[in-house]
């Protein structure tokens, strides 16, 4: 018997996936591929858009013809900071420009100067100065450096909306893609920033993220979502299923902490400390901070491995030892041992000697103690004075680290700390908003995979 399903394209910088979700949000099938990057017209590597387009259309056709499924809709979630440019005939004008491409001098400086200076512009747009990672500046770069191309631009789309456009012929925009450090959105006015008038009438007005349009290339006019930015998409399952206000701490190479319930504007100090704001599906700012924690952890563990002559995976078998933590806190009098003077530029703290510790287990406990201290500082940046959040959800790699979890619960005694295991949270978020767009009564219960952890104040130095 055929099942009603939706197809979700989850497009990362490295991995490109298509997932088949049924109406209970179970994943029935998943395909994943990796495309090699190719040079753009300046010789800088970026996504192979022609290959991606071909793969996407072939995948849609494959699942639409599969007798096991009745495809009710298609949606997209992609990495941000990527724009696509269409001419008056709706044809793509450029390759994908990689957001890691260097921004030439002289493009953004004048823009900052005419809009209150860099600090004020960044605050107003919730966008730290990140060069091409501020996707709005990519359009300004195209206008300044490739005027012969820009003169042909009729419409500018973010990446998720471009993929949707390929199936529907409808140009669209939505708040999560505009609001991810693009430099395009005025968070004071909650509208496109006045500077975008320099781009002409190229930016579509934003629509609700649940919006769908019928496909024009498939006979049964399947509803197609207008797409969603990946970071905002990963929050959707929590918005729809958390009974209380929360902070989500997504850990991995980057530790990204997101607070959808802090309405205070970003301050200049927060921006300097790597904070930004995303836009939620409720069209509200999501104050976020980030810490390169996974990278900091890995390079310092590598050094400890060498110093103590242990296997590279030895840290994975280090059991939580609360008495050891108390002893280390007493020795350090609550001060950081690692990163006492801040995190070095190369992230490796060479100032900590092997002789400081009796064994590898003790050194690793101290490293995690200090990483949690840095994480607490990062989270504190997004907690306002009238904080109403009750829960902290920790997902990703460090959700499997018992030392990290015990210390996190101990550092936040006024909140309930949980680990959360939501497989393919980004894809799931895109499926949720699509089903909601197809069926307004759709209200499934999602298992967030929560496991609570109790803290102990005596473990905090």
N, C-alpha and C positions, 0 to 999 in steps of 0.2 A: 504494500500500500504506500502510495506517495506521501511524503511529508511536506508540510508548508515550511519554507526556509527563507532566510535572507542571506545574501552574499556580502561579505565585508572584505574590502581590500585594505590591508594594513601596510602602508608603504613607509619603511624605514630607510635610513641612509644606506644601510648595508643589506638588510633582508627585506624582501617583498613577499607578502603573504596574502592568500585568500582563504577565508574561513567561512564555513557553512554553519549557520546557527539555526536551530529550530525555535519554535515559539516559546519553549521553556528555557531558552538560552543555552541549551546544550550544544556543544560543538560536534557536528556529525562528520566533518571532514576538514582537513587543513592541508594546503599545498604551500610550499615555501621555495623561493628561488633567490639567487644572488646574481646580479648583473655587474659586469665589470664597468667601471666608469670610463668615459671617453672624453677627449679634449673638446672644449667649447671653441668658439671662433677666435678666442685669444690664446688657446693652447692650455687652458686650465681645466683639469679634470672635473667632470660633473656627471650626473645621472644620464644614462642613455635613454632619452625620452622616447625615441622612435621604437626602441625595443620594448620599453615599458608599455607604451600604448598598444602595441601588437599583442603582447602577452595578456594585457587586461581584456582586450576584446575577444581573444581566443578563449580565455578562461570563462568569460560570461557565456559565450556560445556553448562551451562544453557542459556547463552546469544547467543551462536552460534546456538542453537536449537530453539530460539525464532523467530517465523515467522514475528514479527514486525520489525526485524532488519536484515540488511546485514552488518556483521562485516567486516570492511575494514582493521582494524589493532588493535594492543594491545600494550600498553606501561606501564611503571612503574615509579613512583617517590617515593622515600623513604627517611627516615632520614639517616643521614650520620654516619661516624665513626663506621662502621660495616663491617667486612670482612667475607668472606666465603672461605673455603679451599677445593679444589677438589684433588682427587688422580689421578693416571694415567688412571683409568677407568672412570673418570668423576663423581665419587661418592663423596658426601659430607662427610668430615672427622670429623667435630666437630658440637656441638650445636652452637647457636648464643651466642657469648660472649658480654655481656652488656658493653657499653662504660663507665658505672658508676662503673664498677669493679675496685677495687684498683690496682694500678700499683706497684708491689714489687720494693724495692730498688735494685739498681745494674743493672737494665735493660737498662736504657737510659743514665745514667751518663757517661759511657765510650763513647757512641756515640756522646754526646755533646762535650766531651773533644777532640775527634779526628776530630771534624769538626768545629773548631774555637771557641768552647765554647757555652754555652747555648744561650746567647744573639745573637750571630752571626748565629747559626743554626736556631733559631726561626725566625730571620729576613729573612734569605735566603729561608726558606720554608713557610714563611707567616703563621706560626703555633705557637701560644703561647704554652708554656709548660703546657699541659693539661692531661698528663698521658695517660690513655686508650682512651681519646677523640682524641688523635693523632693516627688515626687508623693504620698507618704504624708501630707504636710501638707495636700494638697488635700482628702483625706477628713476630716481634722481640721477644716478650714475649713468644709466642708459640715455637719459635725456641730454646729459652734458657730454658724454664720451662717444655716443653713437647716434647723433641727431638724425641721421638719414634713416635709421630704423625707428627711432621714437616718433618721428613725424608720421609714421604709418600706423601708430598704436591707436586703436579705438577703445579697447577694453583691457584692463589689468585684473588678473585673477590670482588668488592664492592657489597653491598646489591642489588642495582637496577639491576646491570648486572647479578647477580646470579639468580634473578627471571626471567629475560629475557632468561638466559641460560636454565632454566627448560623447556621452550617452544621450543627452537631452537637448543639446543645442541652446540651453538656457544659461545665460551668464548671471552669476549670483555672488553674494558675499554673506558671511555670517560672523558673529562677534568673536568667537574663539580664535579664528584665524587672524582677524584684524588686531586682536588685543594681545598678541604674544610678542612683546618687545619689537614691534614693527616700526615705531616712530610715526605711525599714521593716525593714531587715535588720541584724542584729547580727553583724558580721564576727568578733567574738571567739567567740561561741557558735555561729556558722553556723546561725542560726535567726531566725525573726521576732523583732524587738526586743520586749522586755516591754511597752513603751508601747502596742503595737498592741492590747493587751487592751481599750483604750478603744474600739476599733472593733467590739467584739463578735466573733462567729464569722463574720466577713464575708470573710476572706481565705482562699482555697483553699490547701491544702498544695501546695508545689511538686512538679512531676513532671519526669522526664527530658525534655530538649528534643526528643528524637526521638519522643516519644509521639504517636500518632495515634488519632483516634476516627472511626468511620464517620459519614458524612453522613446526616442524617435527612430532608433535603429533596430528595435526588436518589434515584431508584429503585435505582441500583446500589450505594448505600452506599459511595461513594468514600472512602478514607482521607483525613482532614483533619488536618494538623499543628496543634499548639497554639500555634504562632507563636514568634517570637524577636525580641529587641530589635535594632535596626539596627546599632549599633556593634559589638555582640558578633557579629552575623551576618557582618560584614565580615572578622572574624578567622578564621572557620571554614575557608576555603580554605587558609590558611597553617597552621593546626593540622593539617590532614589531609595536607599535602603538603610541608611544610618539613622537610628531613632534620636540621636543627639548631635549637637554641633561638634565638629571634629577638626583636627589637623592631620593631614596625611604626610607621612615621612617616607618618601620613596628612595630606597637605598640601592646602591650599585656603585659603578664608577663615580657617578655623582650622587650625592645625597641631596635631594630636592624636597624641601619642606613647603607644603602649601596650606594656607589658611584661608578658606573661602568666607570666613565670618569676621574678618577684620576690615572695617570700612574706612579706617583712617588712611588719608593719602600717603603715598611714599614720601619719605623725607630725603633730603640731600645726603644725610649720613647713611641711611639705609641703602641708597643707590651706590654709594662708595663701597659699601660692604657686600656688594653683589646681590642685592635684593632687586626684585622686579615684580610686576603684576601681570598675571594672565587674565583672561576674561572667561567667566564661567558660562554655562549654558543658560543661566538665569540673567546673563548680561550684567553681571556684577564683578568687580575686581577680585581676583584671588591673589592675595599678597603672598609672595614666595621668596624663599632664600635658598641659596645653594652652597654646598661645600664639596670640594673634590675628595671626599672621604675615602672612597674605594681606592683611588690612586694613592693617596697618602698612606693608607693602610698597607697596600701591597708593596710599595717600595721600601717601607720601613721594616716590614716582615722579612723581606728579602735580605736586608742588611743583618737583621737578627739571626736569620738562618745561617749566614756566613760566620757570624761571630761565635755562635754556639755549636756550629757544626751539625745542624739538624736538617732533616728532610724538608723540602719546600712546602709540604702539606702538613707539617707538624702542628701548626697552629690550629688546624681543624680538630685535633684530638685533645686540645687543652680544655679541661673541665673547669667549670666555675668553682672558684675557691674563695668564699666570702671572708674567711679569716685572713687569707693572703691580701685581699683588697684592703681590709682594715689596717693590716700591718704596713702596707705600702703607703696608705694615706697618712699614717702616723709618721713614717719616715720623711715623707715629702711635705709634711705640715699643710696638706691641702693644696700645695702649689703643683703646677704641671712639671713633670720631669721631661717628657718629650714636648717640644714646641714651646719651651718656657719663654723664649723670645719671639714667638710667632712661628708660623710655618715657613720653612725656607723656600726659596724660589724653585728649587728642584725637588721639594717636598721631603727630602731625606734629612733627618736630624742626626748629623754626624757628631754632635756635641755630647751625646749620651754614650758613656763607655760601657763595655761589657761588664766591668768590675762593679758597676752600680747594682747589679742583680746577682742573685745566687744561682739562677738557672734560667733556661729559656721560658718556662712557664711564668716565672715572676716578671720577666721582661715583657712578655706578651700581655699579661694582665695590666701592667702599667701603661702600655701603648693603648689598650682599649679604654682604660680609665681616662686618658687624655683625649682620645678621639671623642668620647662621649661628652667631655667638657666642651670641646669645640662644637659638637652637634647642639648642645644645649644653647650655646651662644648664638648659633645660627637660627635655632627655633625661636629664641627670645626676641629676635629682630622682627618677627612677624606676629607677635602677641601684643595686642594693644592694652592700654591701661584698664579698659572696661571689658576685658576678655570674658567671653561666654562659652568658650569651647570646653567640652567635658572629656573628650576622648582623643587619644593619639593613636593612629593606626600606622604601624610600621610594616612596610612591604619590601620585597626585594631580598638581596643577598644577606644583609645583616639581620634580617628577621630569623635567620637560622643560627645566630651567634648568641649563646646563652649568657656570656659575660656582658655583651653589649646590651641585651634586653633587660637583664637585672639592673644594670646601672641606669638605663634610661628610665625605668619605672621608679627608681630611687631618686632621680633628679627631678621628677615631676610628680610629687606626692599628692598634688591637688587634682590630678587627672587620672583617668583609667587608661592604662597603656595596653594595647593589644598588638599582636602580630596579625596580619591579614594576608591570606593566600587567595588571590583571585586570578585564576589562569587567564592570560590574554586580556587583562583589564582594559587596555586601549581598544582592542577590537570589540570587546563586550560593550563598552560605552557607545561605540558607533552603532552597534546592533540595537541597543536600547532606544536611542533617539530615533532610529529608523522605524522600529516597530511602533513607537509612540506616534510617529508621523503617519503611519499607515492605519493605526487603530488607536484612537484617542482614549479608549477604555483600557488599553493595555497597561497592566500594573503588576508585573511579576515579582515574586519574592526572590531576591538574589542572596545566595549564601556567600557572605564576605569572608568566610573561613577564619573567623576571629578566635584568637586564643589569648586570654588575659594573663598579665604578669604582675605580680605584687612586688613593690619595692621595699627597701629597708633604709631609712634615713641614716643609719650608722655606717652605710657604705659610701656616703658622700663626704669627701674630705673637707 
